[in-house]
Structure formats: structure tokens, C-alpha cells
Amino acid sequence: MTPSIAIVSVAYNRSRSLRRQLHSLDKAHFSRPDTTLIISIDKSDTDEVRLLAEQFRWRHGEKRVVTHERNLGLRAHMLSLGAYLGEFDAIIVLEDDVTVAPSFMDYAMACVEKYRDDDRIAGISLYNYKISHKTHHTFEAAKTQYDVYFMNLAMSWGQVWMKRQWEAFHRWYLGHNEEFRLPHIPENVNNWSAHSWLKYHIRYCMEQDKYFVYPYFSMSTNHADAGVHMQEQANMYQASMQPFQQTEFRLPALDECPVRYDGFMEPKYLAPYVGTEDGELCVDLLAGKPQAMWRRYLLTTRPLPYKVVRSYGLQVAPIEANVILGTQGQDIFLYDTSQAAPAPRRQDPYRLYCHLYRKAFYDAIFILGPKRICSLLWDLILYKCNKVFHTRFKTHIT
């Protein structure tokens, strides 16, 4: 039986963001003409969002506009949406600063049909990371013959919740909803504010070894508009979104896919390539894991005072491909942390920077030229100064 899937748009006080999202939904492809759209609006000091939602013409099925009489806050608002899974088999949850690719619905339907009976899958992401959420290093999942990979990391910038899996998470959440600071959780997640519900879903995935399904080519993108979490709009989380229609997806069972990542976005499948057991190896290629998580064997880019079992160069991408292919060099080190030794010297520290960020300042000078770089920096300084001036002194100006 084809699962029933509704779209839930989560809005607050950003009418421009909601208008952009609704436009992307209107342009998307729908194989079925009976898709329900629910626009859930938290209480704010403006009616503009409600009026926009009520005036929007939804051509693909029923539209509901739900307005809350009191302000729930982002965390309570998001968690309340799980109630819709009493009516639908799955819901696609879109915060208002997220837009979708034309094929997002076909992708979501295919994934729900494939994974809704697998309790190891906690949810489905529409979004594909291009940078690490913790270190801001470039992130690129190793490619397989499939269209998706798996990660112990929940996603909020376009996600699909499935009934059984969401109920399991919610039961866990009711017993773990206190504030936390845990050494096995990324420090940036520990530091997220009390408004965040996502940090609980991430902790759940990491502690319970649950996976989100991630597409190699993003079916949504985050515009990071100014709001609860962002002071001003930023584009660092803009994903490369698929602009063309796709109706068929190669979706492996979890056991069929060799590519899996943990909650630090580090590969979980490298032990056979370095000759260790899974339980003996800590992979820390992005150098973001605390020492408490290290194991006897540590695979990392850090120069550390332990015996080097073997080393690898940085010649190809993604970074773990150098380990899989056994590239020669002194950029990645496999340590035996039970044996002390002088720390090795990196072959070329600058190459590590270029590889992890893919945007070196000196490369920018080479490509754009010093004059253009200085001009861009000056324009940025003027823009920022002008913005601060108008924000702080506009009442005096008028």
C-alpha cells in the first residue's frame, strides 16, 4: 500500500522566507494530486505570515493553515508536529527558510516506501551537507553506485519523519529532555540553545546507533535567514540542489551500503582498510573528536606523540579515499596510542588546509588578483559599517 505523506511547513514571523518556500513547492513535481499541505504558524506579533498562508493557492491537494494562539517556541512547535503522524504514515517537515528541489516529493516517497519498516533508520534527509556542521571543513561523502548514504546525524533543513521511527524517538525524548553536555556529542551541538530540538534528535541517533538517509545530491537547501538562530542571512549552508526532475532512485538497504558516517561526520567503515577491528579504531580525519573518544588505534590528520603505524597522503577527495586507495604521504596518520613516540611532521601543512577547506586565501589571490581581493574586502567593510551605522543611529537620522 502506498504510504500517505503530508508536507508540513513550519512558520513564525518571516513572510519573505515562507513566500520563497511556497514558490518552490508550487514549482515541484507531484506524481499524486492528493498531497496535503499543512502550514503551521507559531504565534508572533504579525499577521502577515497568516495572510500569506491563507492566500496561497495549493494546486496539489488539501491545504490547512494552523495558527497557534500562544507562542510555543521553536522546540515545542517542532515537536508538536509529530501529532500529524497519527493521521499520515510520514510527514515532510520544512522550516520556513528551506526551499525544495523539483523532485523532492518523488525522493521522499521512494525513501519512505524503502525504509519505513527498518527501525535502524530514524529519518530521511532532503538536504546534503557540503561542510561539516562542527568544524566547517569541506564535507563530501564517498560515492557508491547508490543515490543515498547513511549517517548517525539527524537533519532539520528538509526532513521526513516516519510514524514508527518518530514514535520511538519521542518515547526516548520524554526520558532525556533535560539540558545536556556530553563528551561523546559534538561540542557545537552541546552548545546549542534551549530553543533547539534537533540536538536531542542528534543525540538519539548517536547513542542509539540510528541513521538518517542522506541524498548525494540535495533535494532541499537552507537559506539561513535571520531568525531565532541567525542574526543575519548567510549562505554558507547553501547546498548544491538538484534542479532537474528525477523519478527513479537507487536506494540500498542499510546492510547493502558500505558508506556510513557517525555523528561527527567521520566514516565508520575504514577499519578493514587500515587492518584493525571496528572496536579498536577511532576515525578523526576532521580533527574534531575529544580525546575521551580515542581508542587504541587513531586515524587522524593531527600530529600526535604516538607510534605511527602507517601514513597516507592527501592527493584525492573525499579525504577518506586516500586511506581506501593507500595514497603515499605524510598527511594522515594511523597511530597506536598505546605506544609513545615523537610526533610526526606533516609533509605539507598548507596542503591539509587547502584540502579541508578547498578555499585557501593565497589561492584566492592567485585567481582573483591582489587588487580584486582588496576591493572585495573594502566593499565588505563598507557594507558592514554602513549596516551597523543605520541600525544603531537610524532614529537620530530621521
C-alpha positions, -999 to +999 in steps of 0.1 A: +000+000+000+014+034-010+022+054+022+003+087+029+027+116+031+019+152+041+040+183+038+043+205+070+056+240+066+068+255+099+064+293+100+067+321+126+072+357+115+093+356+083+068+362+055+096+366+029+110+332+038+076+315+036+068+331+003+100+317-012+094+283+002+058+282-011+070+292-045+094+263-046+067+239-035+044+252-062+071+245-089+078+210-076+067+178-094+040+157-077+031+122-090+000+122-069-026+150-070-037+145-034-008+158-013-019+176+019+000+208+027-002+220+064+012+254+072+018+256+110+023+291+122+035+299+157+021+330+175+040+362+167+034+399+166+025+400+129-005+387+108+015+390+076+025+353+076-010+341+083-025+362+055+002+349+031-006+313+040-043+318+036-040+335+002-016+309-012-033+286-038-022+250-033-028+230-065-019+195-054-045+187-027-058+199+006-043+230+023-046+236+060-034+267+078-029+261+115-023+291+138-013+288+174-030+311+199+001+313+221+038+313+213+052+278+216+088+285+207+107+266+181+114+235+201+079+229+213+065+239+179+086+214+160+080+185+185+042+192+183+042+183+146+047+146+154+009+145+162+003+146+125+017+111+123-015+098+139-031+107+105-003+102+080+023+075+075+050+101+071+054+139+071+079+161+053+089+189+077+102+222+062+113+251+083+104+283+066+139+292+053+142+259+034+133+255-002+129+222-022+141+208-054+116+198-081+120+160-073+118+162-035+084+145-033+094+116-055+125+111-035+107+113-002+080+088-014+106+063-026+126+065+007+095+061+029+085+030+009+120+016+012+128+024+048+096+027+068+099-009+082+136-005+092+139+006+129+176+014+124+165+043+102+155+073+123+145+096+094+152+108+059+171+140+050+163+160+019+195+180+025+231+170+017+259+186+037+287+204+019+306+213+050+309+198+085+284+212+109+311+210+137+344+220+121+332+238+089+356+217+069+345+207+034+324+175+037+320+151+008+305+116+012+323+089-006+303+079-037+288+045-043+265+031-070+235+043-049+218+077-047+220+078-009+243+071+021+237+069+059+248+090+089+242+090+126+231+126+123+195+139+124+187+168+099+163+197+102+169+215+068+143+194+050+135+161+066+110+132+065+096+117+097+081+082+096+054+072+120+070+042+138+105+057+139+092+091+152+073+074+180+104+055+191+124+088+192+096+106+210+094+079+237+132+083+242+129+121+242+104+121+271+131+105+293+160+126+280+147+161+275+169+178+301+197+201+291+230+182+285+267+185+279+281+151+270+317+143+259+305+119+231+283+146+215+299+173+192+307+204+213+288+227+190+257+205+195+262+206+232+263+244+230+230+248+210+204+268+229+174+257+247+153+265+216+169+236+198+150+204+195+174+190+168+202+184+193+180+158+211+174+140+178+211+140+170+219+127+205+193+100+200+208+089+167+244+088+181+235+070+213+211+045+198+231+040+166+202+052+144+207+065+109+193+093+087+192+086+050+211+114+030+210+121-007+242+126-026+226+155-044+205+177-022+167+178-025+165+209-003+186+239+007+188+261+037+189+299+031+198+306+068+176+337+070+178+359+101+157+345+129+159+326+162+193+310+154+209+335+129+214+373+134+216+379+096+212+358+065+242+337+055+248+314+025+274+290+040+249+262+042+235+266+007+236+231-008+240+221-044+204+213-051+192+191-080+173+214-104+161+187-128+134+162-123+143+126-112+117+099-106+138+068-101+162+064-071+187+037-063+181+030-026+201+003-008+191-015+024+213-003+053+233-036+052+239-032+014+255+002+016+292+004+026+292+041+033+281+052+067+292+081+089+289+089+126+276+120+143+309+138+139+306+131+101+335+107+102+335+075+082+326+043+101+338+018+075+376+023+074+388-004+098+392-031+071+413-007+050+438+000+079+439-035+092+421-030+126+389-041+142+360-016+143+360-015+181+397-007+182+397+022+157+387+059+162+384+079+129+391+116+134+401+129+100+385+163+106+403+165+140+371+173+159+367+144+183+376+148+220+404+127+234+379+108+256+367+091+224+401+080+211+408+042+210+440+022+207+442+030+170+435+066+160+433+077+123+436+114+121+453+144+105+467+156+138+505+153+146+505+135+179+531+119+201+523+082+194+537+055+173+528+059+136+516+025+122+512+039+087+506+072+070+487+085+039+489+115+016+462+140+006+460+135-031+424+128-038+389+136-025+369+128-004+395+127+024+389+090+033+396+080-003+433+085+004+430+057+030+410+034+008+434+039-021+465+038+001+480+071-012+516+078-003+524+107+020+526+122+055+492+140+059+470+113+075+484+092+104+473+059+119+486+059+154+489+032+180+481+053+211+494+026+234+530+034+224+545+069+228+568+083+201+579+117+188+551+134+169+555+132+131+559+162+109+533+168+082+546+167+047+529+200+038+507+217+065+494+241+038+481+212+017+460+200+046+444+235+049+436+236+012+422+201+012+399+205+042+386+240+032+391+239-006+394+277-004+429+289+005+435+327+008+466+326-013+447+306-040+421+334-040+448+360-045+462+339-074+428+335-090+413+370-084+445+390-081+455+412-051+437+443-064+404+425-067+408+409-033+415+443-017+384+458-035+362+430-023+374+433+013+369+471+012+334+467-001+326+442+027+340+466+054+319+495+040+288+473+039+292+462+075+300+496+088+271+511+069+247+484+082+258+490+119+255+528+115+220+526+102+209+500+128+223+520+157+216+556+146+187+555+122+164+571+148+187+600+151+189+603+113+152+605+109 
